[in-house]
Amino acid sequence: MKIGERGQVTIPKTIREKYGFLPQIEVDFVQEKTGVLIQKKTRHVSPVEQVYGILRKNVQTDPYIESIRGR
């Protein structure tokens, strides 16, 4: 594989499919002692952000918990 004039390189299709490098995915280049690691960019999401908004706002908490417990 050669690097193009603009610094671009093509990731082989089998590797893109295996590791989920889809169009519009952002990647990070991480310098290692033996070379460079390419990995998908991840955004840290706090536990609060993960669950924010899962409850409907017009439902009281206690009745909701009782209903999911089957009571």
C-alpha positions in Angstrom: 0.0 0.0 0.0 1.3 3.4 -0.9 0.5 6.7 0.7 -0.9 9.2 -1.9 0.3 12.7 -2.5 -2.3 14.1 0.0 -1.4 11.6 2.7 -4.3 9.3 2.0 -4.2 5.5 2.2 -6.9 3.0 1.4 -7.9 0.5 4.1 -8.6 -2.9 2.5 -12.3 -3.8 2.4 -11.9 -6.9 4.5 -10.3 -4.9 7.3 -12.9 -2.2 7.1 -15.7 -4.7 7.3 -14.1 -6.7 10.1 -13.4 -3.7 12.3 -16.4 -1.5 11.4 -14.6 1.3 9.6 -17.6 2.6 7.8 -17.9 5.9 5.9 -18.1 8.9 8.1 -16.4 7.1 11.1 -13.8 9.2 12.7 -10.4 7.6 13.6 -7.5 8.4 15.9 -3.9 7.7 15.1 -2.0 6.6 18.2 1.8 6.6 18.2 3.2 3.4 19.6 6.9 2.4 20.0 6.7 0.1 17.0 4.5 2.1 14.7 1.1 3.8 14.5 -2.2 2.3 15.7 -5.4 3.4 13.9 -8.5 3.1 16.0 -12.1 4.3 15.9 -12.6 7.6 17.8 -14.7 7.1 20.8 -16.5 9.7 22.8 -16.6 9.1 26.5 -20.2 9.1 27.6 -21.0 9.4 31.3 -23.4 7.0 32.9 -25.9 9.9 33.5 -25.8 10.7 29.7 -26.5 7.0 28.9 -29.7 6.9 30.9 -30.9 10.5 30.5 -34.3 10.7 29.0 -35.3 7.0 29.2 -38.2 7.8 31.5 -41.2 9.6 30.2 -41.4 13.0 32.0 -45.1 12.6 32.9 -44.5 9.4 34.8 -43.8 9.4 38.6 -40.7 7.4 39.5 -42.3 5.1 42.2 -45.2 3.9 40.1 -42.8 3.3 37.1 -40.5 1.2 39.3 -43.4 -0.8 40.6 -44.7 -1.4 37.1 -41.4 -2.7 35.8 -41.2 -5.0 38.8 -44.5 -6.4 37.8 -46.5 -5.2 40.8 
